[in-house]
Amino acid sequence: MFDKLDDLLIRFEEIMGELQEPDVVNDQTRFRSLMKEQNDLAPIVEAYKEYKKCNETIDESLAMLEEENDEEMRELLKEELSESRKRVEELEHELKILLLPKDPNDEKNVIVEIRAGAGGDEAALFAAEIYRMYIHYAERRRWKCEMISLNENGIGGFKEVVFMISGQGAYSRLKYESGVHRVQRVPETESGGRIHTSTITVAIMPEAEEVDVHIDMNDCKFDVFRASGNGGQCVNTTDSAVRLTHIPTGIVISCQDEKSQLKNKDKALKVLRARLYELEMAKQHDAEAEARRSQVGTGDRSEKIRTYNFPQGRVTDHRIKLTLHKLDAVLDGDLDEIIDSLIAADQAAKLANMQEN
């Protein structure tokens, strides 16, 4: 590990030097590439430099303890030694995590699909609540949200909603949200006061660039139609809505949020690109089944990942056996405790898997 860290330290110094060269500054593509590499290496280099400094402090404290006779000074040196040793252990763990292979999609924006599952109108109402939960979470992190398509049920619920969240590291934090979310409560539509269980599915897909997925436009069929639902001027009076059918896969995407047919077409292609990319990722995950098993679930739409229990005011994430008794706060977008715990569990599983191999 330390040979690799030394190599990264050398590489970081090389990058710092290259960024000062006029030829590099004038080449924006090269400059951006080096800046990204520098930003990726900076946390590792910073932690490694502190690690080396702490080890130097330990050596100095041990040497001074051998020579020092004053008892008060010896106690201070022992305290400093203890703190440095503790910090070295923490930094060793931190460096192991920083050296874990990065998910190439972590910095990408995400396309989120939420669909009502079992439970009829109650599932649709819950889908709308989970949509608002993610919107509030995005607002807390200053990410931008953009609606792509919405299919309402007439009483405030969503049969399906597709939207984009744009912001640094969006996929790295939201990728753990894919799967089945379950709600247990007395529905507004239930007169008998019985607790019902309903489900929705959430799919988190990294936004795919054209370089990630090539779409042959000959494989795409576009139909235009008049948008329905709450629209406003022009939306419901012109054929601006777009239905995109990808013939090889049978994927169908409808988009009617924009007044412009061209903008709706562009959004539909973004969703198609993300879905095709997700299919390709799923194939790779199947091919790497052993590695897949060592990770916290981040993509299987059929996996039951979380339960929101209203009578007890609790949220339980089944993958890491985490229960929080703050349902209202979670539904208001306070997701960091859950997501941080999922990231920590995923990192621990990957570290354990690396040590086994």
Disulfide bonds with the S-S distance in Angstrom:
none
